[in-house]
Amino acid sequence: MEVLHYSVVFLVIALIAAVFGFGFIASTAAGIAKILFFVFLILFIASFLMGRRAPL
């Protein structure tokens, strides 16, 4: 869940930077937020699939 938290933080930073007109900072923060979101999504799917296995 920590990765999702950082993704939201970078998204908020990107939105605030875009409002104030800092284009480079906004695009960089949005890119980081997108990468972290996809990392979270991959980890979520992997843990969902591993948790559904029958015990040995």
N, CA, C and O of each residue as an XYZ file, in Angstrom:
224
protein
N       0.811     -1.192      0.000
C       0.000      0.000      0.000
C       0.858      1.262      0.000
O       0.385      2.346     -0.340
N       2.096      1.112      0.376
C       2.986      2.269      0.425
C       3.230      2.839     -0.972
O       3.371      4.051     -1.134
N       3.280      1.969     -1.975
C       3.516      2.434     -3.340
C       2.340      3.263     -3.812
O       2.531      4.279     -4.481
N       1.130      2.853     -3.479
C      -0.055      3.605     -3.873
C      -0.068      4.972     -3.193
O      -0.481      5.961     -3.799
N       0.375      5.034     -1.960
C       0.453      6.303     -1.242
C       1.404      7.274     -1.957
O       1.069      8.443     -2.150
N       2.567      6.798     -2.341
C       3.518      7.651     -3.048
C       2.988      8.072     -4.407
O       3.259      9.183     -4.864
N       2.242      7.201     -5.048
C       1.645      7.548     -6.337
C       0.663      8.703     -6.182
O       0.652      9.625     -6.997
N      -0.151      8.654     -5.149
C      -1.111      9.741     -4.898
C      -0.382     11.023     -4.524
O      -0.787     12.106     -4.948
N       0.678     10.921     -3.744
C       1.449     12.108     -3.360
C       2.042     12.787     -4.592
O       1.955     14.008     -4.727
N       2.639     12.012     -5.486
C       3.215     12.609     -6.685
C       2.134     13.165     -7.608
O       2.367     14.153     -8.304
N       0.965     12.549     -7.623
C      -0.137     13.080     -8.417
C      -0.585     14.434     -7.884
O      -0.839     15.352     -8.664
N      -0.683     14.570     -6.577
C      -1.065     15.855     -5.969
C       0.001     16.906     -6.248
O      -0.326     18.054     -6.550
N       1.263     16.531     -6.151
C       2.351     17.467     -6.457
C       2.256     17.919     -7.907
O       2.454     19.097     -8.205
N       1.956     16.993     -8.808
C       1.824     17.342    -10.222
C       0.668     18.305    -10.453
O       0.790     19.252    -11.229
N      -0.450     18.064     -9.783
C      -1.602     18.952     -9.945
C      -1.325     20.354     -9.407
O      -1.687     21.349    -10.035
N      -0.693     20.425     -8.264
C      -0.371     21.734     -7.679
C       0.640     22.467     -8.555
O       0.501     23.668     -8.786
N       1.648     21.762     -9.039
C       2.650     22.397     -9.903
C       2.022     22.857    -11.215
O       2.409     23.895    -11.752
N       1.065     22.104    -11.734
C       0.405     22.510    -12.972
C      -0.437     23.759    -12.767
O      -0.498     24.616    -13.649
N      -1.084     23.871    -11.620
C      -1.900     25.057    -11.324
C      -1.021     26.301    -11.257
O      -1.414     27.364    -11.738
N       0.151     26.177    -10.673
C       1.042     27.328    -10.534
C       1.923     27.566    -11.760
O       2.693     28.526    -11.791
N       1.819     26.709    -12.762
C       2.513     26.949    -14.014
C       3.911     26.380    -14.127
O       4.667     26.780    -15.012
N       4.266     25.472    -13.266
C       5.580     24.832    -13.347
C       5.450     23.573    -14.205
O       5.229     22.480    -13.683
N       5.584     23.728    -15.494
C       5.321     22.640    -16.427
C       6.261     21.466    -16.294
O       5.822     20.316    -16.314
N       7.553     21.736    -16.157
C       8.529     20.649    -16.074
C       8.327     19.824    -14.810
O       8.362     18.594    -14.853
N       8.117     20.497    -13.691
C       7.909     19.787    -12.428
C       6.614     18.993    -12.486
O       6.552     17.867    -11.991
N       5.583     19.570    -13.084
C       4.297     18.882    -13.174
C       4.401     17.633    -14.042
O       3.867     16.583    -13.685
N       5.078     17.741    -15.166
C       5.188     16.569    -16.041
C       6.060     15.487    -15.420
O       5.779     14.299    -15.578
N       7.109     15.883    -14.719
C       7.969     14.899    -14.054
C       7.222     14.187    -12.934
O       7.293     12.963    -12.818
N       6.507     14.948    -12.109
C       5.752     14.340    -11.011
C       4.630     13.449    -11.540
O       4.353     12.399    -10.961
N       3.989     13.849    -12.620
C       2.932     13.022    -13.199
C       3.516     11.729    -13.769
O       2.897     10.671    -13.650
N       4.674     11.797    -14.373
C       5.331     10.595    -14.882
C       5.702      9.639    -13.766
O       5.518      8.429    -13.897
N       6.220     10.164    -12.679
C       6.565      9.321    -11.527
C       5.310      8.698    -10.939
O       5.305      7.519    -10.583
N       4.243      9.489    -10.837
C       2.984      8.960    -10.301
C       2.442      7.840    -11.181
O       1.917      6.850    -10.672
N       2.564      7.989    -12.483
C       2.080      6.954    -13.401
C       2.889      5.668    -13.245
O       2.318      4.578    -13.220
N       4.200      5.787    -13.142
C       5.062      4.614    -12.971
C       4.746      3.905    -11.661
O       4.626      2.680    -11.629
N       4.612      4.670    -10.577
C       4.317      4.068     -9.279
C       2.945      3.404     -9.268
O       2.759      2.371     -8.625
N       1.985      3.992     -9.975
C       0.661      3.377    -10.040
C       0.722      2.028    -10.738
O       0.094      1.071    -10.284
N       1.469      1.937    -11.838
C       1.575      0.669    -12.540
C       2.353     -0.366    -11.722
O       2.050     -1.557    -11.790
N       3.344      0.072    -10.956
C       4.046     -0.846    -10.055
C       3.079     -1.386     -9.013
O       3.081     -2.582     -8.719
N       2.241     -0.496     -8.449
C       1.239     -0.933     -7.483
C       0.271     -1.921     -8.118
O      -0.085     -2.925     -7.501
N      -0.158     -1.644     -9.344
C      -1.106     -2.512    -10.022
C      -0.512     -3.899    -10.255
O      -1.194     -4.903    -10.051
N       0.729     -3.965    -10.671
C       1.394     -5.251    -10.900
C       1.555     -6.018     -9.586
O       1.311     -7.224     -9.542
N       1.961     -5.330     -8.521
C       2.108     -5.989     -7.228
C       0.766     -6.472     -6.690
O       0.689     -7.540     -6.082
N      -0.291     -5.696     -6.911
C      -1.618     -6.096     -6.460
C      -2.085     -7.352     -7.180
O      -2.598     -8.276     -6.549
N      -1.912     -7.394     -8.492
C      -2.333     -8.568     -9.265
C      -1.518     -9.794     -8.866
O      -2.065    -10.889     -8.738
N      -0.215     -9.616     -8.670
C       0.636    -10.741     -8.267
C       0.228    -11.276     -6.894
O       0.145    -12.489     -6.706
N      -0.024    -10.392     -5.941
C      -0.414    -10.855     -4.607
C      -1.807    -11.468     -4.626
O      -2.077    -12.394     -3.861
N      -2.697    -10.974     -5.481
C      -4.030    -11.557     -5.609
C      -3.946    -12.977     -6.151
O      -4.627    -13.875     -5.657
N      -3.116    -13.181     -7.162
C      -2.983    -14.512     -7.754
C      -2.269    -15.482     -6.822
O      -2.627    -16.659     -6.775
N      -1.278    -15.019     -6.087
C      -0.554    -15.893     -5.168
C      -1.421    -16.266     -3.967
O      -1.286    -17.363     -3.426
N      -2.299    -15.377     -3.549
C      -3.140    -15.645     -2.390
C      -4.267    -16.612     -2.685
O      -4.846    -17.174     -1.756
N      -4.596    -16.824     -3.955
C      -5.694    -17.693     -4.315
C      -5.285    -19.147     -4.495
O      -6.138    -19.989     -4.777
N      -4.034    -19.458     -4.344
C      -3.557    -20.835     -4.515
C      -4.003    -21.699     -3.332
O      -4.117    -21.237     -2.197
N      -4.247    -22.953     -3.645
C      -4.643    -23.896     -2.613
C      -3.434    -24.236     -1.741
O      -2.324    -24.366     -2.257
N      -3.629    -24.381     -0.437
C      -2.490    -24.726      0.432
C      -1.993    -26.142      0.134
O      -2.767    -27.022     -0.240
N      -0.710    -26.336      0.305
C      -0.093    -27.643      0.003
C      -0.219    -28.595      1.173
O       0.242    -29.734      1.094
